[in-house]
Amino acid sequence: MRIGKVIGNVISTKKHQTLIGCKFMRVELESKEKIVAVDQIGAGIGERVIITEGHNTVYAMNSNTKQPIDAIIIGIVDE
């Protein structure tokens, strides 16, 4: 897991069918790397979030279907 800050939305009008309804956020990690992560918990721009990456994202999505997701927001950091 890694910590980052939500810096914006990513709008995608066409996407893989398993991602319909998913919200994408642009996140700047503490390492300054910028990634796109699926947000299913309602994080807002400016909030610090916890990200999980890799094959564990399937479990975080509560899905039996394999989805093409590399990163997902799994928590909001309380300051």
PyMOL Python script that loads the backbone (N, CA, C, O; Angstrom):
from pymol import cmd

cmd.read_pdbstr("""\
ATOM      1  N   MET A   1       0.835  -1.181   0.000  1.00  0.00           N
ATOM      2  CA  MET A   1       0.000   0.000   0.000  1.00  0.00           C
ATOM      3  C   MET A   1       0.882   1.247   0.000  1.00  0.00           C
ATOM      4  O   MET A   1       2.003   1.248   0.509  1.00  0.00           O
ATOM      5  N   ARG A   2       0.331   2.309  -0.590  1.00  0.00           N
ATOM      6  CA  ARG A   2       1.044   3.574  -0.631  1.00  0.00           C
ATOM      7  C   ARG A   2       0.082   4.710  -0.315  1.00  0.00           C
ATOM      8  O   ARG A   2      -1.136   4.559  -0.407  1.00  0.00           O
ATOM      9  N   ILE A   3       0.652   5.849   0.059  1.00  0.00           N
ATOM     10  CA  ILE A   3      -0.154   7.029   0.376  1.00  0.00           C
ATOM     11  C   ILE A   3       0.068   8.084  -0.698  1.00  0.00           C
ATOM     12  O   ILE A   3       1.186   8.274  -1.175  1.00  0.00           O
ATOM     13  N   GLY A   4      -0.998   8.760  -1.069  1.00  0.00           N
ATOM     14  CA  GLY A   4      -0.909   9.822  -2.056  1.00  0.00           C
ATOM     15  C   GLY A   4      -1.987  10.857  -1.819  1.00  0.00           C
ATOM     16  O   GLY A   4      -2.784  10.746  -0.888  1.00  0.00           O
ATOM     17  N   LYS A   5      -2.002  11.872  -2.681  1.00  0.00           N
ATOM     18  CA  LYS A   5      -2.982  12.955  -2.586  1.00  0.00           C
ATOM     19  C   LYS A   5      -3.760  13.029  -3.896  1.00  0.00           C
ATOM     20  O   LYS A   5      -3.165  13.041  -4.974  1.00  0.00           O
ATOM     21  N   VAL A   6      -5.081  13.077  -3.807  1.00  0.00           N
ATOM     22  CA  VAL A   6      -5.918  13.183  -4.998  1.00  0.00           C
ATOM     23  C   VAL A   6      -5.735  14.577  -5.583  1.00  0.00           C
ATOM     24  O   VAL A   6      -5.933  15.583  -4.901  1.00  0.00           O
ATOM     25  N   ILE A   7      -5.351  14.622  -6.865  1.00  0.00           N
ATOM     26  CA  ILE A   7      -5.085  15.913  -7.503  1.00  0.00           C
ATOM     27  C   ILE A   7      -6.060  16.224  -8.639  1.00  0.00           C
ATOM     28  O   ILE A   7      -5.996  17.300  -9.233  1.00  0.00           O
ATOM     29  N   GLY A   8      -6.954  15.293  -8.940  1.00  0.00           N
ATOM     30  CA  GLY A   8      -7.927  15.574  -9.993  1.00  0.00           C
ATOM     31  C   GLY A   8      -8.733  14.362 -10.400  1.00  0.00           C
ATOM     32  O   GLY A   8      -8.471  13.236  -9.977  1.00  0.00           O
ATOM     33  N   ASN A   9      -9.736  14.631 -11.245  1.00  0.00           N
ATOM     34  CA  ASN A   9     -10.574  13.576 -11.820  1.00  0.00           C
ATOM     35  C   ASN A   9     -10.020  13.174 -13.174  1.00  0.00           C
ATOM     36  O   ASN A   9      -9.320  13.949 -13.825  1.00  0.00           O
ATOM     37  N   VAL A  10     -10.335  11.974 -13.587  1.00  0.00           N
ATOM     38  CA  VAL A  10     -10.044  11.535 -14.948  1.00  0.00           C
ATOM     39  C   VAL A  10     -11.380  11.142 -15.564  1.00  0.00           C
ATOM     40  O   VAL A  10     -12.061  10.248 -15.061  1.00  0.00           O
ATOM     41  N   ILE A  11     -11.754  11.807 -16.649  1.00  0.00           N
ATOM     42  CA  ILE A  11     -13.020  11.525 -17.318  1.00  0.00           C
ATOM     43  C   ILE A  11     -12.759  10.584 -18.485  1.00  0.00           C
ATOM     44  O   ILE A  11     -11.884  10.835 -19.313  1.00  0.00           O
ATOM     45  N   SER A  12     -13.523   9.500 -18.544  1.00  0.00           N
ATOM     46  CA  SER A  12     -13.389   8.524 -19.623  1.00  0.00           C
ATOM     47  C   SER A  12     -14.783   8.172 -20.128  1.00  0.00           C
ATOM     48  O   SER A  12     -15.554   7.511 -19.432  1.00  0.00           O
ATOM     49  N   THR A  13     -15.103   8.615 -21.339  1.00  0.00           N
ATOM     50  CA  THR A  13     -16.433   8.341 -21.871  1.00  0.00           C
ATOM     51  C   THR A  13     -16.539   6.934 -22.444  1.00  0.00           C
ATOM     52  O   THR A  13     -17.638   6.388 -22.546  1.00  0.00           O
ATOM     53  N   LYS A  14     -15.412   6.346 -22.817  1.00  0.00           N
ATOM     54  CA  LYS A  14     -15.403   4.959 -23.297  1.00  0.00           C
ATOM     55  C   LYS A  14     -14.401   4.190 -22.466  1.00  0.00           C
ATOM     56  O   LYS A  14     -13.270   4.635 -22.268  1.00  0.00           O
ATOM     57  N   LYS A  15     -14.823   3.024 -21.975  1.00  0.00           N
ATOM     58  CA  LYS A  15     -13.944   2.221 -21.123  1.00  0.00           C
ATOM     59  C   LYS A  15     -14.319   0.756 -21.220  1.00  0.00           C
ATOM     60  O   LYS A  15     -15.372   0.413 -21.758  1.00  0.00           O
ATOM     61  N   HIS A  16     -13.455  -0.112 -20.696  1.00  0.00           N
ATOM     62  CA  HIS A  16     -13.712  -1.548 -20.648  1.00  0.00           C
ATOM     63  C   HIS A  16     -15.055  -1.774 -19.965  1.00  0.00           C
ATOM     64  O   HIS A  16     -15.387  -1.082 -19.002  1.00  0.00           O
ATOM     65  N   GLN A  17     -15.821  -2.727 -20.451  1.00  0.00           N
ATOM     66  CA  GLN A  17     -17.181  -2.937 -19.933  1.00  0.00           C
ATOM     67  C   GLN A  17     -17.237  -3.210 -18.433  1.00  0.00           C
ATOM     68  O   GLN A  17     -18.233  -2.882 -17.790  1.00  0.00           O
ATOM     69  N   THR A  18     -16.194  -3.802 -17.865  1.00  0.00           N
ATOM     70  CA  THR A  18     -16.197  -4.081 -16.424  1.00  0.00           C
ATOM     71  C   THR A  18     -15.919  -2.829 -15.593  1.00  0.00           C
ATOM     72  O   THR A  18     -16.032  -2.860 -14.368  1.00  0.00           O
ATOM     73  N   LEU A  19     -15.556  -1.731 -16.253  1.00  0.00           N
ATOM     74  CA  LEU A  19     -15.247  -0.489 -15.536  1.00  0.00           C
ATOM     75  C   LEU A  19     -16.356   0.559 -15.631  1.00  0.00           C
ATOM     76  O   LEU A  19     -16.216   1.669 -15.119  1.00  0.00           O
ATOM     77  N   ILE A  20     -17.455   0.198 -16.286  1.00  0.00           N
ATOM     78  CA  ILE A  20     -18.570   1.134 -16.392  1.00  0.00           C
ATOM     79  C   ILE A  20     -19.088   1.435 -14.988  1.00  0.00           C
ATOM     80  O   ILE A  20     -19.365   0.521 -14.211  1.00  0.00           O
ATOM     81  N   GLY A  21     -19.214   2.695 -14.675  1.00  0.00           N
ATOM     82  CA  GLY A  21     -19.667   3.120 -13.354  1.00  0.00           C
ATOM     83  C   GLY A  21     -18.538   3.415 -12.384  1.00  0.00           C
ATOM     84  O   GLY A  21     -18.778   3.942 -11.298  1.00  0.00           O
ATOM     85  N   CYS A  22     -17.302   3.080 -12.761  1.00  0.00           N
ATOM     86  CA  CYS A  22     -16.154   3.351 -11.885  1.00  0.00           C
ATOM     87  C   CYS A  22     -15.725   4.813 -12.026  1.00  0.00           C
ATOM     88  O   CYS A  22     -15.773   5.383 -13.116  1.00  0.00           O
ATOM     89  N   LYS A  23     -15.313   5.401 -10.924  1.00  0.00           N
ATOM     90  CA  LYS A  23     -14.806   6.777 -10.897  1.00  0.00           C
ATOM     91  C   LYS A  23     -13.281   6.708 -10.871  1.00  0.00           C
ATOM     92  O   LYS A  23     -12.701   5.983 -10.062  1.00  0.00           O
ATOM     93  N   PHE A  24     -12.642   7.455 -11.749  1.00  0.00           N
ATOM     94  CA  PHE A  24     -11.186   7.479 -11.825  1.00  0.00           C
ATOM     95  C   PHE A  24     -10.655   8.790 -11.252  1.00  0.00           C
ATOM     96  O   PHE A  24     -11.182   9.865 -11.541  1.00  0.00           O
ATOM     97  N   MET A  25      -9.613   8.689 -10.443  1.00  0.00           N
ATOM     98  CA  MET A  25      -8.997   9.870  -9.845  1.00  0.00           C
ATOM     99  C   MET A  25      -7.506   9.880 -10.164  1.00  0.00           C
ATOM    100  O   MET A  25      -6.869   8.830 -10.254  1.00  0.00           O
ATOM    101  N   ARG A  26      -6.962  11.080 -10.334  1.00  0.00           N
ATOM    102  CA  ARG A  26      -5.524  11.246 -10.528  1.00  0.00           C
ATOM    103  C   ARG A  26      -4.914  11.461  -9.149  1.00  0.00           C
ATOM    104  O   ARG A  26      -5.346  12.335  -8.398  1.00  0.00           O
ATOM    105  N   VAL A  27      -3.905  10.654  -8.825  1.00  0.00           N
ATOM    106  CA  VAL A  27      -3.299  10.685  -7.493  1.00  0.00           C
ATOM    107  C   VAL A  27      -1.800  10.913  -7.618  1.00  0.00           C
ATOM    108  O   VAL A  27      -1.127  10.264  -8.420  1.00  0.00           O
ATOM    109  N   GLU A  28      -1.279  11.851  -6.810  1.00  0.00           N
ATOM    110  CA  GLU A  28       0.163  12.058  -6.724  1.00  0.00           C
ATOM    111  C   GLU A  28       0.652  11.338  -5.472  1.00  0.00           C
ATOM    112  O   GLU A  28       0.271  11.690  -4.355  1.00  0.00           O
ATOM    113  N   LEU A  29       1.498  10.329  -5.666  1.00  0.00           N
ATOM    114  CA  LEU A  29       2.032   9.558  -4.555  1.00  0.00           C
ATOM    115  C   LEU A  29       3.100  10.356  -3.814  1.00  0.00           C
ATOM    116  O   LEU A  29       3.584  11.369  -4.319  1.00  0.00           O
ATOM    117  N   GLU A  30       3.466   9.903  -2.620  1.00  0.00           N
ATOM    118  CA  GLU A  30       4.499  10.603  -1.843  1.00  0.00           C
ATOM    119  C   GLU A  30       5.822  10.668  -2.594  1.00  0.00           C
ATOM    120  O   GLU A  30       6.631  11.564  -2.353  1.00  0.00           O
ATOM    121  N   SER A  31       6.048   9.715  -3.507  1.00  0.00           N
ATOM    122  CA  SER A  31       7.271   9.696  -4.313  1.00  0.00           C
ATOM    123  C   SER A  31       7.205  10.698  -5.469  1.00  0.00           C
ATOM    124  O   SER A  31       8.147  10.807  -6.253  1.00  0.00           O
ATOM    125  N   LYS A  32       6.092  11.428  -5.572  1.00  0.00           N
ATOM    126  CA  LYS A  32       5.810  12.419  -6.626  1.00  0.00           C
ATOM    127  C   LYS A  32       5.365  11.773  -7.934  1.00  0.00           C
ATOM    128  O   LYS A  32       5.053  12.481  -8.891  1.00  0.00           O
ATOM    129  N   GLU A  33       5.330  10.448  -7.995  1.00  0.00           N
ATOM    130  CA  GLU A  33       4.800   9.741  -9.162  1.00  0.00           C
ATOM    131  C   GLU A  33       3.296   9.995  -9.232  1.00  0.00           C
ATOM    132  O   GLU A  33       2.620  10.022  -8.203  1.00  0.00           O
ATOM    133  N   LYS A  34       2.775  10.180 -10.442  1.00  0.00           N
ATOM    134  CA  LYS A  34       1.345  10.400 -10.623  1.00  0.00           C
ATOM    135  C   LYS A  34       0.726   9.165 -11.270  1.00  0.00           C
ATOM    136  O   LYS A  34       1.244   8.637 -12.254  1.00  0.00           O
ATOM    137  N   ILE A  35      -0.404   8.710 -10.695  1.00  0.00           N
ATOM    138  CA  ILE A  35      -1.085   7.530 -11.211  1.00  0.00           C
ATOM    139  C   ILE A  35      -2.582   7.802 -11.296  1.00  0.00           C
ATOM    140  O   ILE A  35      -3.082   8.781 -10.741  1.00  0.00           O
ATOM    141  N   VAL A  36      -3.286   6.923 -11.999  1.00  0.00           N
ATOM    142  CA  VAL A  36      -4.746   6.930 -12.032  1.00  0.00           C
ATOM    143  C   VAL A  36      -5.211   5.760 -11.184  1.00  0.00           C
ATOM    144  O   VAL A  36      -4.711   4.644 -11.327  1.00  0.00           O
ATOM    145  N   ALA A  37      -6.174   6.016 -10.294  1.00  0.00           N
ATOM    146  CA  ALA A  37      -6.695   4.967  -9.417  1.00  0.00           C
ATOM    147  C   ALA A  37      -8.220   4.997  -9.433  1.00  0.00           C
ATOM    148  O   ALA A  37      -8.833   6.060  -9.530  1.00  0.00           O
ATOM    149  N   VAL A  38      -8.814   3.819  -9.337  1.00  0.00           N
ATOM    150  CA  VAL A  38     -10.267   3.722  -9.211  1.00  0.00           C
ATOM    151  C   VAL A  38     -10.649   4.145  -7.794  1.00  0.00           C
ATOM    152  O   VAL A  38      -9.996   3.759  -6.824  1.00  0.00           O
ATOM    153  N   ASP A  39     -11.708   4.937  -7.687  1.00  0.00           N
ATOM    154  CA  ASP A  39     -12.177   5.412  -6.378  1.00  0.00           C
ATOM    155  C   ASP A  39     -13.600   4.931  -6.151  1.00  0.00           C
ATOM    156  O   ASP A  39     -14.524   5.377  -6.830  1.00  0.00           O
ATOM    157  N   GLN A  40     -13.780   4.025  -5.201  1.00  0.00           N
ATOM    158  CA  GLN A  40     -15.121   3.552  -4.866  1.00  0.00           C
ATOM    159  C   GLN A  40     -15.533   3.960  -3.457  1.00  0.00           C
ATOM    160  O   GLN A  40     -16.545   3.484  -2.942  1.00  0.00           O
ATOM    161  N   ILE A  41     -14.749   4.843  -2.831  1.00  0.00           N
ATOM    162  CA  ILE A  41     -15.099   5.258  -1.471  1.00  0.00           C
ATOM    163  C   ILE A  41     -15.466   6.740  -1.388  1.00  0.00           C
ATOM    164  O   ILE A  41     -15.842   7.222  -0.320  1.00  0.00           O
ATOM    165  N   GLY A  42     -15.362   7.457  -2.493  1.00  0.00           N
ATOM    166  CA  GLY A  42     -15.776   8.855  -2.506  1.00  0.00           C
ATOM    167  C   GLY A  42     -14.728   9.851  -2.065  1.00  0.00           C
ATOM    168  O   GLY A  42     -15.059  10.853  -1.431  1.00  0.00           O
ATOM    169  N   ALA A  43     -13.474   9.600  -2.385  1.00  0.00           N
ATOM    170  CA  ALA A  43     -12.404  10.545  -2.049  1.00  0.00           C
ATOM    171  C   ALA A  43     -12.559  11.814  -2.884  1.00  0.00           C
ATOM    172  O   ALA A  43     -13.004  11.771  -4.031  1.00  0.00           O
ATOM    173  N   GLY A  44     -12.187  12.932  -2.289  1.00  0.00           N
ATOM    174  CA  GLY A  44     -12.284  14.203  -2.990  1.00  0.00           C
ATOM    175  C   GLY A  44     -10.915  14.772  -3.321  1.00  0.00           C
ATOM    176  O   GLY A  44      -9.896  14.348  -2.775  1.00  0.00           O
ATOM    177  N   ILE A  45     -10.912  15.734  -4.220  1.00  0.00           N
ATOM    178  CA  ILE A  45      -9.669  16.390  -4.604  1.00  0.00           C
ATOM    179  C   ILE A  45      -9.072  17.058  -3.371  1.00  0.00           C
ATOM    180  O   ILE A  45      -9.772  17.737  -2.620  1.00  0.00           O
ATOM    181  N   GLY A  46      -7.768  16.858  -3.172  1.00  0.00           N
ATOM    182  CA  GLY A  46      -7.060  17.423  -2.034  1.00  0.00           C
ATOM    183  C   GLY A  46      -6.929  16.472  -0.857  1.00  0.00           C
ATOM    184  O   GLY A  46      -6.154  16.737   0.062  1.00  0.00           O
ATOM    185  N   GLU A  47      -7.672  15.368  -0.864  1.00  0.00           N
ATOM    186  CA  GLU A  47      -7.595  14.425   0.254  1.00  0.00           C
ATOM    187  C   GLU A  47      -6.416  13.476   0.097  1.00  0.00           C
ATOM    188  O   GLU A  47      -6.053  13.086  -1.012  1.00  0.00           O
ATOM    189  N   ARG A  48      -5.819  13.108   1.250  1.00  0.00           N
ATOM    190  CA  ARG A  48      -4.760  12.099   1.271  1.00  0.00           C
ATOM    191  C   ARG A  48      -5.432  10.739   1.343  1.00  0.00           C
ATOM    192  O   ARG A  48      -6.349  10.527   2.136  1.00  0.00           O
ATOM    193  N   VAL A  49      -4.962   9.816   0.501  1.00  0.00           N
ATOM    194  CA  VAL A  49      -5.611   8.513   0.380  1.00  0.00           C
ATOM    195  C   VAL A  49      -4.603   7.372   0.459  1.00  0.00           C
ATOM    196  O   VAL A  49      -3.404   7.552   0.248  1.00  0.00           O
ATOM    197  N   ILE A  50      -5.134   6.193   0.772  1.00  0.00           N
ATOM    198  CA  ILE A  50      -4.339   4.967   0.771  1.00  0.00           C
ATOM    199  C   ILE A  50      -4.675   4.224  -0.513  1.00  0.00           C
ATOM    200  O   ILE A  50      -5.841   4.034  -0.858  1.00  0.00           O
ATOM    201  N   ILE A  51      -3.624   3.810  -1.212  1.00  0.00           N
ATOM    202  CA  ILE A  51      -3.753   3.130  -2.504  1.00  0.00           C
ATOM    203  C   ILE A  51      -3.207   1.711  -2.372  1.00  0.00           C
ATOM    204  O   ILE A  51      -2.183   1.493  -1.724  1.00  0.00           O
ATOM    205  N   THR A  52      -3.890   0.748  -2.987  1.00  0.00           N
ATOM    206  CA  THR A  52      -3.300  -0.573  -3.158  1.00  0.00           C
ATOM    207  C   THR A  52      -3.151  -0.795  -4.655  1.00  0.00           C
ATOM    208  O   THR A  52      -3.959  -0.315  -5.449  1.00  0.00           O
ATOM    209  N   GLU A  53      -2.113  -1.524  -5.029  1.00  0.00           N
ATOM    210  CA  GLU A  53      -1.807  -1.721  -6.445  1.00  0.00           C
ATOM    211  C   GLU A  53      -1.574  -3.195  -6.744  1.00  0.00           C
ATOM    212  O   GLU A  53      -1.341  -4.004  -5.846  1.00  0.00           O
ATOM    213  N   GLY A  54      -1.642  -3.521  -8.027  1.00  0.00           N
ATOM    214  CA  GLY A  54      -1.325  -4.873  -8.459  1.00  0.00           C
ATOM    215  C   GLY A  54      -2.504  -5.827  -8.362  1.00  0.00           C
ATOM    216  O   GLY A  54      -3.661  -5.409  -8.406  1.00  0.00           O
ATOM    217  N   HIS A  55      -2.198  -7.116  -8.230  1.00  0.00           N
ATOM    218  CA  HIS A  55      -3.243  -8.140  -8.265  1.00  0.00           C
ATOM    219  C   HIS A  55      -4.219  -8.038  -7.096  1.00  0.00           C
ATOM    220  O   HIS A  55      -5.321  -8.580  -7.185  1.00  0.00           O
ATOM    221  N   ASN A  56      -3.860  -7.371  -6.015  1.00  0.00           N
ATOM    222  CA  ASN A  56      -4.762  -7.219  -4.867  1.00  0.00           C
ATOM    223  C   ASN A  56      -5.953  -6.314  -5.160  1.00  0.00           C
ATOM    224  O   ASN A  56      -6.916  -6.301  -4.393  1.00  0.00           O
ATOM    225  N   THR A  57      -5.907  -5.565  -6.244  1.00  0.00           N
ATOM    226  CA  THR A  57      -7.028  -4.678  -6.557  1.00  0.00           C
ATOM    227  C   THR A  57      -8.299  -5.467  -6.837  1.00  0.00           C
ATOM    228  O   THR A  57      -9.399  -4.972  -6.590  1.00  0.00           O
ATOM    229  N   VAL A  58      -8.166  -6.679  -7.346  1.00  0.00           N
ATOM    230  CA  VAL A  58      -9.344  -7.515  -7.614  1.00  0.00           C
ATOM    231  C   VAL A  58     -10.109  -7.769  -6.321  1.00  0.00           C
ATOM    232  O   VAL A  58     -11.339  -7.726  -6.307  1.00  0.00           O
ATOM    233  N   TYR A  59      -9.390  -8.033  -5.243  1.00  0.00           N
ATOM    234  CA  TYR A  59     -10.041  -8.286  -3.955  1.00  0.00           C
ATOM    235  C   TYR A  59     -10.678  -7.014  -3.403  1.00  0.00           C
ATOM    236  O   TYR A  59     -11.749  -7.066  -2.798  1.00  0.00           O
ATOM    237  N   ALA A  60     -10.034  -5.892  -3.606  1.00  0.00           N
ATOM    238  CA  ALA A  60     -10.562  -4.625  -3.103  1.00  0.00           C
ATOM    239  C   ALA A  60     -11.839  -4.213  -3.832  1.00  0.00           C
ATOM    240  O   ALA A  60     -12.660  -3.482  -3.277  1.00  0.00           O
ATOM    241  N   MET A  61     -12.011  -4.672  -5.059  1.00  0.00           N
ATOM    242  CA  MET A  61     -13.202  -4.342  -5.845  1.00  0.00           C
ATOM    243  C   MET A  61     -14.383  -5.236  -5.494  1.00  0.00           C
ATOM    244  O   MET A  61     -15.486  -5.009  -5.993  1.00  0.00           O
ATOM    245  N   ASN A  62     -14.184  -6.251  -4.647  1.00  0.00           N
ATOM    246  CA  ASN A  62     -15.254  -7.197  -4.296  1.00  0.00           C
ATOM    247  C   ASN A  62     -15.904  -7.777  -5.540  1.00  0.00           C
ATOM    248  O   ASN A  62     -17.128  -7.791  -5.672  1.00  0.00           O
ATOM    249  N   SER A  63     -15.068  -8.255  -6.447  1.00  0.00           N
ATOM    250  CA  SER A  63     -15.568  -8.750  -7.717  1.00  0.00           C
ATOM    251  C   SER A  63     -15.016 -10.134  -8.006  1.00  0.00           C
ATOM    252  O   SER A  63     -13.859 -10.434  -7.711  1.00  0.00           O
ATOM    253  N   ASN A  64     -15.857 -10.965  -8.585  1.00  0.00           N
ATOM    254  CA  ASN A  64     -15.402 -12.282  -9.030  1.00  0.00           C
ATOM    255  C   ASN A  64     -14.830 -12.198 -10.434  1.00  0.00           C
ATOM    256  O   ASN A  64     -14.209 -13.145 -10.919  1.00  0.00           O
ATOM    257  N   THR A  65     -15.039 -11.074 -11.078  1.00  0.00           N
ATOM    258  CA  THR A  65     -14.579 -10.869 -12.438  1.00  0.00           C
ATOM    259  C   THR A  65     -13.226 -10.180 -12.431  1.00  0.00           C
ATOM    260  O   THR A  65     -13.006  -9.237 -11.670  1.00  0.00           O
ATOM    261  N   LYS A  66     -12.326 -10.646 -13.272  1.00  0.00           N
ATOM    262  CA  LYS A  66     -11.040  -9.957 -13.396  1.00  0.00           C
ATOM    263  C   LYS A  66     -11.267  -8.647 -14.138  1.00  0.00           C
ATOM    264  O   LYS A  66     -11.877  -8.610 -15.206  1.00  0.00           O
ATOM    265  N   GLN A  67     -10.761  -7.580 -13.545  1.00  0.00           N
ATOM    266  CA  GLN A  67     -10.915  -6.262 -14.133  1.00  0.00           C
ATOM    267  C   GLN A  67      -9.539  -5.656 -14.398  1.00  0.00           C
ATOM    268  O   GLN A  67      -8.601  -5.883 -13.634  1.00  0.00           O
ATOM    269  N   PRO A  68      -9.418  -4.884 -15.481  1.00  0.00           N
ATOM    270  CA  PRO A  68      -8.126  -4.285 -15.831  1.00  0.00           C
ATOM    271  C   PRO A  68      -7.810  -3.059 -14.976  1.00  0.00           C
ATOM    272  O   PRO A  68      -7.794  -1.932 -15.471  1.00  0.00           O
ATOM    273  N   ILE A  69      -7.558  -3.293 -13.678  1.00  0.00           N
ATOM    274  CA  ILE A  69      -7.287  -2.199 -12.744  1.00  0.00           C
ATOM    275  C   ILE A  69      -5.923  -2.411 -12.105  1.00  0.00           C
ATOM    276  O   ILE A  69      -5.636  -3.497 -11.601  1.00  0.00           O
ATOM    277  N   ASP A  70      -5.077  -1.382 -12.121  1.00  0.00           N
ATOM    278  CA  ASP A  70      -3.752  -1.450 -11.503  1.00  0.00           C
ATOM    279  C   ASP A  70      -3.714  -0.818 -10.121  1.00  0.00           C
ATOM    280  O   ASP A  70      -2.869  -1.181  -9.303  1.00  0.00           O
ATOM    281  N   ALA A  71      -4.620   0.129  -9.843  1.00  0.00           N
ATOM    282  CA  ALA A  71      -4.582   0.838  -8.560  1.00  0.00           C
ATOM    283  C   ALA A  71      -5.999   1.192  -8.126  1.00  0.00           C
ATOM    284  O   ALA A  71      -6.850   1.535  -8.947  1.00  0.00           O
ATOM    285  N   ILE A  72      -6.237   1.102  -6.811  1.00  0.00           N
ATOM    286  CA  ILE A  72      -7.546   1.443  -6.265  1.00  0.00           C
ATOM    287  C   ILE A  72      -7.366   2.173  -4.938  1.00  0.00           C
ATOM    288  O   ILE A  72      -6.496   1.830  -4.138  1.00  0.00           O
ATOM    289  N   ILE A  73      -8.196   3.177  -4.722  1.00  0.00           N
ATOM    290  CA  ILE A  73      -8.196   3.901  -3.451  1.00  0.00           C
ATOM    291  C   ILE A  73      -8.979   3.064  -2.449  1.00  0.00           C
ATOM    292  O   ILE A  73     -10.143   2.736  -2.677  1.00  0.00           O
ATOM    293  N   ILE A  74      -8.325   2.717  -1.320  1.00  0.00           N
ATOM    294  CA  ILE A  74      -8.984   1.868  -0.325  1.00  0.00           C
ATOM    295  C   ILE A  74      -9.216   2.581   1.003  1.00  0.00           C
ATOM    296  O   ILE A  74      -9.808   2.002   1.914  1.00  0.00           O
ATOM    297  N   GLY A  75      -8.760   3.826   1.131  1.00  0.00           N
ATOM    298  CA  GLY A  75      -8.972   4.548   2.380  1.00  0.00           C
ATOM    299  C   GLY A  75      -8.630   6.016   2.242  1.00  0.00           C
ATOM    300  O   GLY A  75      -7.860   6.418   1.369  1.00  0.00           O
ATOM    301  N   ILE A  76      -9.226   6.815   3.131  1.00  0.00           N
ATOM    302  CA  ILE A  76      -8.914   8.240   3.223  1.00  0.00           C
ATOM    303  C   ILE A  76      -8.165   8.443   4.532  1.00  0.00           C
ATOM    304  O   ILE A  76      -8.611   7.987   5.585  1.00  0.00           O
ATOM    305  N   VAL A  77      -7.030   9.126   4.468  1.00  0.00           N
ATOM    306  CA  VAL A  77      -6.180   9.345   5.640  1.00  0.00           C
ATOM    307  C   VAL A  77      -6.756  10.485   6.479  1.00  0.00           C
ATOM    308  O   VAL A  77      -6.979  11.585   5.974  1.00  0.00           O
ATOM    309  N   ASP A  78      -6.992  10.214   7.760  1.00  0.00           N
ATOM    310  CA  ASP A  78      -7.431  11.256   8.691  1.00  0.00           C
ATOM    311  C   ASP A  78      -6.214  12.059   9.121  1.00  0.00           C
ATOM    312  O   ASP A  78      -5.193  11.489   9.505  1.00  0.00           O
ATOM    313  N   GLU A  79      -6.319  13.359   9.059  1.00  0.00           N
ATOM    314  CA  GLU A  79      -5.188  14.216   9.413  1.00  0.00           C
ATOM    315  C   GLU A  79      -5.285  14.649  10.850  1.00  0.00           C
ATOM    316  O   GLU A  79      -4.419  15.378  11.334  1.00  0.00           O
TER     317      GLU A  79
END
""", "prot")
cmd.dss("prot")
cmd.show_as("cartoon", "prot")
cmd.util.cbc("prot")
cmd.orient("prot")
